Each structure stands twice: as C-alpha cells, then as structure tokens.
C-alpha cells in the first residue's frame, strides 16, 4: 500500500506543478488548468483510499469538484475575500462557469484512464 501511495502522491505532485505552470503561460488555455485540477482531486483521493474502486474515487472527485464550482455562486464578503487570495483562487476558484464542469469531467475521466493504465502494467 505504501508503494501505491507513493505513486499517487508523485502523480499528484506532478499534476500540481503542471497546473501551476499552465497558469504562467498565456499560450495554454485556461481550461487545461481545470482539467488538471480535477485530475489532482482524483489522485489525492486515490492517495488516501488506494484500495477503493476507481468508480468510487471518480464519483467522489466529481462530487467535490462540482460542489466547489457550485459554491462559487455563493457570495459573501468573507469567502469572496478568501477567493481573491492565491490559495483561495487555486482551490475555490472565483467565478462559476458551466464549462468548468465539463473540464472537471474530462480531467477525472483522463485520471481514471491513467490510473487503470498504470494498474494494468503493475499486474
């Protein structure tokens, strides 16, 4: 199980770096960061629950990603202030967009496919 957690932790770290870099270069479309963000959520959950079925982790990832996106419809001074910090912007986002839900779905699907591919090579 430690080997699996190291694998999922490493993948998460790589995704975080790629996601941050995607925000630094204007040539990379913003939706790429959203795809990576959702994939990161999948692999974070995978890290904590390495033996759970992929569909369970995918469902949890969709639930978390969509909940955070819909939470952007909630406007209050305290959370808007938090959203205007670097951490708040990266974790909570700022503006609700329907297309982000599609990006999250794509990111989670790609994460499941990568996860399945890596696990088949191990077996």
C-alpha positions in Angstrom: 0.0 0.0 0.0 2.9 2.3 0.6 4.1 1.8 -2.9 0.6 2.8 -4.2 0.6 5.9 -2.0 4.0 6.9 -3.3 2.8 6.5 -6.8 -0.4 8.5 -6.3 1.5 11.2 -4.3 4.0 11.6 -7.0 1.3 11.9 -9.7 -0.4 14.5 -7.6 2.8 16.5 -7.3 3.4 16.3 -11.0 -0.1 17.5 -11.7 0.2 20.4 -9.2 3.4 21.6 -10.9 1.8 21.2 -14.4 -1.3 23.1 -13.2 0.7 26.0 -11.7 2.8 26.2 -14.9 -0.3 26.2 -17.0 -1.4 29.4 -15.4 2.0 31.0 -16.0 2.0 30.7 -19.8 -0.7 32.6 -21.7 -0.5 30.2 -24.6 -2.0 27.4 -22.6 -5.8 27.7 -22.5 -7.4 28.2 -19.0 -9.5 25.0 -19.3 -6.2 22.9 -19.2 -5.8 24.1 -15.6 -9.3 23.0 -14.8 -8.7 19.6 -16.3 -5.5 19.2 -14.3 -7.3 20.4 -11.1 -9.9 17.7 -11.3 -7.3 15.1 -12.1 -5.4 16.2 -9.0 -8.6 15.8 -6.9 -8.9 12.2 -8.2 -5.3 11.3 -7.3 -5.5 13.0 -3.9 -8.5 10.8 -3.1 -6.6 7.8 -4.6 -3.7 8.6 -2.2 -5.9 8.4 0.8 -8.0 5.5 -0.5 -5.6 3.4 -2.7 -7.7 0.2 -2.5 -11.1 1.8 -3.3 -12.6 1.1 -6.7 -11.8 3.7 -9.4 -15.5 4.4 -9.9 -15.9 5.3 -6.2 -12.9 7.6 -6.3 -14.2 9.1 -9.6 -17.7 9.7 -8.0 -16.0 11.4 -5.0 -13.9 13.5 -7.3 -16.9 14.6 -9.4 -18.8 15.4 -6.2 -16.0 17.5 -4.7 -15.2 19.3 -8.0 -18.8 20.1 -8.8 -19.6 21.2 -5.2 -16.7 23.6 -5.2 -17.8 25.0 -8.6 -21.3 25.5 -7.5 -20.1 27.1 -4.2 -18.8 29.9 -6.4 -22.5 31.0 -6.8 -22.4 31.8 -3.0 -21.3 35.4 -2.5 -20.4 36.7 0.9 -17.7 39.1 1.9 -15.6 36.6 3.9 -15.5 34.0 1.1 -15.1 36.5 -1.7 -12.1 37.9 0.2 -10.7 34.3 0.5 -11.2 33.7 -3.2 -9.1 36.8 -4.0 -6.0 35.3 -2.4 -3.7 33.0 -4.4 -4.7 29.9 -2.3 -8.4 30.7 -2.5 -8.3 31.3 -6.2 -6.4 28.0 -6.8 -8.6 25.9 -4.5 -12.1 27.5 -4.6 -12.0 29.4 -7.9 -13.6 32.7 -8.4 -16.4 32.6 -11.0 -19.0 29.9 -11.7 -18.8 28.6 -15.3 -20.8 25.8 -16.7 -17.9 24.9 -19.0 -15.7 24.2 -15.9 -18.0 21.3 -15.1 -17.2 19.8 -18.4 -13.4 20.4 -17.9 -13.6 18.7 -14.5 -15.4 15.7 -16.0 -12.7 15.4 -18.7 -10.0 15.6 -16.1 -11.5 12.9 -13.9 -12.0 10.7 -16.9 -8.4 11.1 -18.0 -7.3 10.4 -14.4 -9.3 7.2 -14.3 -7.8 6.1 -17.7 -4.3 6.9 -16.5 -4.9 5.1 -13.2 -6.3 2.0 -15.0 -3.4 2.0 -17.4 -0.8 2.2 -14.6 -2.5 -0.5 -12.6 -2.7 -2.9 -15.6 1.1 -2.5 -16.1 1.7 -3.4 -12.5 -0.4 -6.6 -12.6 
